[in-house]
Amino acid sequence: MKMNVTLESHSSQFASRRTINRILQHGPEFRALKSGNCPVLGDGLHWLVRSEDGWLGWLPKAEFRFFTMPGMPGPSKCASNVNNFSLDN
């Protein structure tokens, strides 16, 4: 399931500078494309997201929370309990 989301990084105590910067530079609105493990970023769940300005990259799920955008598919409130989803072909 692909979904439009607004990302909010956790505080710098829990999020890397990279994640915080990517959300500030390219967000907060993103299109979540798929979830999985990106070995370059280490262990754990990662999300592949695309920003409205065209940036595409992986972000560690543990470093942000997300909200679905109004009027878009998916839950209408904070959907932080949805961690895994697959790419629609």
C-alpha positions in Angstrom: 0.0 0.0 0.0 1.4 3.3 -1.0 0.3 6.3 1.0 0.8 10.1 1.3 2.1 10.9 4.8 3.4 13.8 6.8 6.6 12.8 8.7 7.7 14.2 12.0 11.2 13.3 13.3 11.7 12.3 16.8 13.9 14.5 19.0 17.6 14.5 18.3 18.0 12.2 21.2 16.2 9.5 19.2 16.7 10.5 15.6 19.9 10.9 13.6 20.9 14.2 12.2 20.4 12.7 8.7 16.8 11.9 9.3 16.1 15.2 10.9 17.7 17.1 8.0 16.0 15.1 5.3 12.6 15.8 6.8 13.4 19.5 7.2 14.9 19.8 3.7 12.4 17.8 1.7 9.2 17.5 3.8 7.2 17.2 5.8 4.9 15.7 3.1 6.1 12.5 1.5 4.8 9.5 -0.5 5.6 6.3 1.4 6.5 3.7 -1.3 7.6 0.6 0.6 9.1 -0.7 3.8 12.0 -3.0 4.3 15.6 -3.2 5.5 18.2 -0.9 3.9 21.5 -2.6 4.9 23.5 0.6 4.3 21.5 2.3 7.2 21.9 -0.6 9.6 19.4 -3.1 11.1 15.8 -2.4 11.5 12.8 -1.3 9.6 13.2 1.5 7.0 10.7 3.3 4.7 11.4 4.3 1.2 9.8 7.7 0.7 9.6 10.3 -2.1 9.2 14.0 -1.4 7.2 16.5 -3.4 10.5 18.0 -4.6 11.6 14.7 -6.1 14.0 13.5 -3.3 13.9 9.7 -2.9 15.5 7.9 0.0 15.3 5.5 2.9 14.6 6.7 6.4 14.8 4.5 9.6 11.2 4.0 10.9 12.3 4.2 14.5 13.4 7.8 13.9 10.1 9.3 12.9 6.4 9.1 13.4 3.9 9.7 10.6 0.4 11.0 10.0 -1.7 10.3 6.9 -2.7 13.3 4.9 -6.4 14.3 4.9 -8.4 13.0 2.0 -5.8 10.3 1.1 -6.1 6.5 1.4 -5.3 5.0 4.7 -6.2 5.9 8.3 -7.2 9.5 8.9 -5.5 9.9 12.3 -2.0 9.2 13.5 -1.1 5.9 11.9 2.1 5.2 13.9 0.9 1.7 14.6 1.2 0.9 10.8 4.9 0.0 10.3 5.0 -2.5 7.5 3.4 -2.2 4.1 4.4 -3.4 0.6 4.8 -1.8 -2.7 1.7 -1.9 -5.0 2.7 -3.0 -8.4 
